[in-house]
Amino acid sequence: MHTIHAYGATAATKPLSPMTLERRDLGPRDVLIEIKFCGICHSDIHTARNEWGSAVYPIVPGHEIAGIVAKVGSGVTRHAVGDRVGVGCLVDSCRECANCRKGEEQHCLKGFTGTYGSVGQDGKPTQGGYSTHIVVTEDFVLKIPEGIPLDAAAPLLCAGITTYAPLRHWGAGPGKKVAIVGLGGLGHMGVKLAHAMGAEVTVLSQSLSKKEDGLRLGADHYHATKDPETFKKLAGTFDLIVNTVSAKIDVNAYLSLLALDGVLVNVGAPAEPLAVNVFSLIMTRRSFAGSLIGGIRQTQEMLDFCAQHRIGSDIEVIPASKINEAYERVLASDVRYRFVVDTATLK
């Protein structure tokens, strides 16, 4: 077993604090990764504060992991010591069901093993990337291309694939009008990726306070949703809308912005249900859908796409001691656009 330094939560109502945890010994197909950077995702906050009701304490969040291979098991063939690698939201799945065989491990019919908050191969709770090292089976370790700095690459392992997957699945590209709801950690990646895919991109944000940023990131248009004229002006416009916000929205108002056969995809995960009027769907054959992340194959595709187009996340690197402060700033939308923890500060 490897004893390592970490930063985690001991209860829903307590701030995160330094701790140590044990990583399993390397099996033949395992990779030991020295974590260099880990992004802070809104899901980390939901989990640390038990807002989804499934947290088991103590828990170490973090599933946007970028680092260097420190050691490999005897049977590892995909990775070598010194490789630049990443780990996202998944560290295992059954690999046998129909969905896993399709490369959709995130939809494993037996349930995937999450980077934190699941049960690992050793029968113990998995613990995430706010730590100095992690052990992961080689099939769930991604290669980070040289063209992306490790700190800017970390958020791609969740924020990147969370937005890339629906954009690819619903065909964002030349001739398509795509709207991104919210310009935060997820939204800013959605703008960059949709733009690189060749779509005409619009940001729908509460106000115009980030308009300059949105246009810089690749948006063609930017509208404030607090202005009721926005929904009148843009009615029936978009082929695809990706909603990235983790708060309650008026789904029916956004559905009205879709063109014939348009799709509104939710990737944000609010704790409360969203109400949908069936007539909002019936008219012009609209669809309301959801998307989780992507499988390992598609996540690697996304990383290679980002390297090709020189896309990384816009980040603010922080020491571990500022994680609690960063959580509050995320909730206040006070980050442009992703916090990344320098895990060297855990030692």
Steps between C-alpha positions, in 0.01 A plus 500: 500500500611856431430764766453840334399855583153624407234762570148388570172528685421323828137615516249689286506804725875522557762669279743280310828439681837323460504123552688190398359200315618166370523406136493132407815314394551481125348203328640374166278738297516799736666840455628717787459866407669790674225761483620846402170684464133435574210718390209594725164394357157602629438128553779503759306758700170311470672184622709653780183662638287188441254696287431190291455287813757229427823619663695269732754675719784564502505579129767653277342664192663574166450336160689740272843350549820571306835353593800286417531121506721408797482120481323231298395143568673208330226455240450864399549566127324833436699726731858542616677679783527870415190513278265800529163355593156589629214341690142619475176397668542125441759258638331172410190326362392142436640521143272212400149645459362628168568863588859439611568304181378805304754720680228661714643403839327796663174314435623161626192288568654378824600852603838661437758553773535872563833662578361582841192392691488146355643165610835411344665171408629466857148525642569839653346840412671669207668831577566774247759738371545751781798280583861440406461157335235267363499138380281428195468202269672582169184483287362805680813714477501758218799636308537878517658625175811717524314797351297561816657625828417263786329766710273611214439135405364394840148648456470336158460165679152606616400846377650426159343161440168601661452763230681321216278188526162668430649730237631195314195282560251757372716611210639844576688619195488725194149621422373429853387766746606408852420682823691453825304589814732636768859615467670322788734204532293286265362779285831653401620158381175453307561829318859412411412151379188595301696779332785261410243258353384776265158577647347847530517552876280711726545546876185536709597645836303682770671829427744653253779522761707228328419598142857604419629168630237303311593658170870451572442131570333452161134597530344676202213647703428570867159567659374570851222269615384750763371708210159355399553634148775242457250212496274682256787593269658153493185285488542203265869571436723217622571146385664414832504660843738369767395607848802499732355665811443301819202707610129496423406659167176554310539202268195593294638846423822346367314235302322784319837604357541175305446466127320202345647177644720702733639350821550651846762296686553530873853437627467711815359299790274705728392335825131578436274369218432705187142539375421439132173582326436229241379761250848651509619173347213425266531829316762476221600150619743620764700272729616544858797277576780442747864410463743376763864491388659282234663159490875448511535483121310825449688671783827420327350628175411823679854543638648447154248746351596760761869454425434534127307824553718629785212496747550497875290619788529858626620442854595649835759281675469491879673326793309233687454735794263710289263220395226605744526860383486377141179307573330819616627689199370229264156533657522878455611459134822677594749311288607530137460219439632199692691465824789255482674373814880481492538169680866568581359721778360189674845369593 
